[in-house]
């Protein structure tokens, strides 16, 4: 079994996009899709565990990891969906299993509702970030907010860290449950060295801006109703997305179930890796490792 993945690249929208290929050609393809300000190597523990059963692939979304940034800083969810559609074409897979976290969960949901025949099973880790009946701000307000966000980002200088360890320490400040080793792993793959020897995060700060032409709650609900594959919505007990638990989301899907990981924050796959993996294994019909 591969202890570390091969780096591969493909083109989408004129961008050179990177993905980690964990091998196992001939096995059913499984694609792991990270969230915002994250990267493909965030999935290593889950990728290693699932690799004996699947051909596991983890892309760096545009503007993240070792993938190109967009020109002009445009990052709508549908653009990530386009890149995913291109990746599915590149690996020539008639059907894929998708596991997405946070924003990657939203990308997986949109893809699965748009192309239901292409998805065998779907797992969403704390990734329903748009609830049904979410209010829609007036168009002029959305455009003004977006322009304000872009102006702020234009004037922002990326934070610099003296060492990878300092970058990792910043991650632990944001997530107290992160072990030092895991934080170091995430920072090692999530930061790049600047000319002066300092380190900055690899992700494009512009992906923080919310496009005014985004999909809205009725669009998402319409897509969810088209998802034909078995779906697992795995929520974190202590997430900032707490409302998603109470929303009875499974009723919007033809065949979904909602499970909760207690004692985990939004990064549930890092906070409670064994519990998350056990739920994924059960859902995918895999025996527990002896």
N, C-alpha and C positions, 0 to 999 in steps of 0.2 A: 504494500500500500504506500502511496506517495506520502512522505512526511511533510513535503512542501510542494506547492503547485507550480506548474509551468506558467510563465507569463506569455500571454498571447494578445494580439491586437486585431481590431477590425475597423472598418470605416463606416460612419453613419453621419449623414448631413454634412459631409466634408470634414468631420472631426475624426481624429485617430483615438479610438477608445480601447481601453485595456480590460482584459479579464484574466482571472486566475483559473486555470484549468487543472482540476485535481485528478484527471484521468479516469480510467475504467471505460474505455471505448466499448461500445456494444451494449452497455447497460442503459436502462432508461435515463434520459437526461433530467437533471434537477438543477434549477437555477436559483441562487441565493442573491437577494437584492437588498443592499444596505439602505440605511436612511440618510437624511441630510447631514452634511458635515462629517460623514463617516467614510469607510472605504472597504474594499472587498476582503481584506485580510482580517477584518473584524469577525468574520465567520469561521475562522480556522477550526475551532473546536467542533462545531457542528458539521463542517465540511468533512473533517477526518472521520467522524463517527458515521456519516451517511455514505462515504465514498465506496465501501465494499458493496453497497446495494445499488448505487446510482453512478452515472457519469456526472460528477458535480462540477458546476461552473459558477463562478462568482464574479460578476462584472463590477468595475468601477464606473458608476454613473458619470455622464458628462459633468465636468467641473469638479470632479472628486478624484482622489487617489492619483493614479498614473494616467488618467484619461485627460484629453484636451479640455480646456475651458472654451465656452462658446464665445464668439465674437459679439460684443454688445451686451453681454451679461443677461441673456434671456433664458430663463429656466422655468418653463411651465411644466406641470406634470405630464402633459401630453407629449412633450418633447422627449422626456425620459421613456415614455411608452413607445415612441417611434424607435428609439435606440434598442429597446428590448425586442421589438418586432424584427429589427435588422439582425440582432444576435441570434434569434431563433432561426432565421433564414440561413445565417452563416454556418450554424452547426447542423443545418438540414434535418431538424427534428420535426416529425409530424405532430408530436405531442410532447409537452414538458410538464414537470411538476414544479410549482413555484413556491418559494418561501420568501416573504418580504417583511422587513422590519420598518415601522414608522412610515416615513415617506415612501420607502421601498414597498411597504404594504399597500399603500394607495396606488402606486404604479402597477403592482401585481393585480389589484382589484380591477383597475381600469382595463388592463390588457385582457384579463379573464372574461370581463363582461363584453368587450368588443370582439374577441375571438374565442368564444367558449369552446369550440371544437378543438382548439389547440392546447387546452390545459387539462391535464389528467387529474391533478389534485392541487389544492391551494391552501397554504398556511399563512396567516397574517399575524405577526407579532406586534401587538399594541400599535396597530397601523390604521385604524379607522379614525382619521383626523377630521373628517367632515361628517357631522351627524345629520340625520334626516331633520328637516324643518329648521336647519340653521338659517338665521336671517341673512338676507343679502343686502349689503349696504348699497345706497344709490350709486349709479355709475360714476357721476362726477366725483364723489368722495373716494371711490376706489382708484380712480385715475390720479387724483391729487395725492393720495397716500403713497401710491406706487412711485410717483415722481419724487416725492419727499424721501422715500427710502433710497432711490437711486442717487439722489444728490448727496445724502449722508454717506453712502458707500463710496462715492467718488472721492470724498475728502478724507476717507479713513486710511490710515497706514496699517498694514498688517502687523500684528503683534509678533515680536521676535523673542526667542528664548535662547539662553546661552548654551544649553545642552538639551539633548533628548530627555534626560531625566527631569529637567525643569518643565518641559512640555508635558511629560507624564504626570508630574505633580499637579499641574493645572487641571488635568482630566480628573484626578482624584478629588480635587476641590469641588468639581461639579457632580461627582458621583462617589459618595463616601464608601459605597460597597465594593468599588473596584479594588482588586488586589494590586500590589505594586508591580508584580510580574506582568499581569494582564495590561495594566496601564502602560508599561514600558513597551510591550509588544504593539499595542495600538498606536503609540506615539512614534515608534520606529518606522512603521509603515504609513503613518498618517502625516508625517512632517518631512520637509525637504530642507537641505542646507542652503543658506544664502551665501552670496559671494564673500561676505565678511565673517563667515564661519558660524553665524547664528542660525537658528532654525525657525521656520514658519510653517503653519499648517498647509497642506496641499490643496485643500478645497478652495474654490473660487468664492470670495465673500459675497459676490453678486447673487449667489443662489439663495441668499436670505430674502431677497425682494419678492413680494407676492404679485404675480402678473394680474392685471385687472381683467383679463379675458379668460380667467380660469373657469373650470367646471364648477357648478354649484350643486347644492344638496339634491335637487330633483334629478340632475344628470347622474349623480353617483347612484342614487336609489334605482334609477332606470337600468343602469349597468349591472348593479348587484342582482337584479331580478333575472338577468340573462345568463348568470353564471351557472352552468349545468353540473360542474364537477363537485365532488365532496369538498367542503370548505371548513377549515378550523380557524376560528377567531380566538387567538390566545392573548388574553389581556393581563396586564400587570396590576396586582392588587394595590400598589402605591404609586400609580402613574399620575402625571398631571392631566392625562386624558380620562380621568375617573368617570366622567359622564357616560362614556361609551359602554360601561358595564351595565348601567341601569336602563339603557335605551332599548333593550329587547331586540338587539340587532339581528338575531337569527331569523326573525320573522320576515326580513326583507330578502332573504336568500332562498332559493329552491331547496338546498340541502346544506345548511351550515349548523355548526354547534359552537357555542361560546364556552370557553374554559378560562379559569382564573389561576394565575400563579401568585400565591400569597407571599407577602414579604419581599416582593420584587418591585423596583421602580421601572421607569420607561425602558431601560436597557435590560430587559428581563433575561435575555440570553447570556448576559455577563453576570447579572446578579444571582441568578438561580440556574446555572447551566445544566445541572443534572435533571432538575424537574422539567425544564423546557424540552430537553432532549427526550425525556421519557414520554411526554405528551406527543411530541412529533413522531416518535417511533410507533407509539400505539396507533396514532391516526394513519400512518403510512403502512400499517400492518406488518411491522418488523418485530422480530423477537428481541427481547432484551439480551444484550451480550452476556455470555455466561461468565 
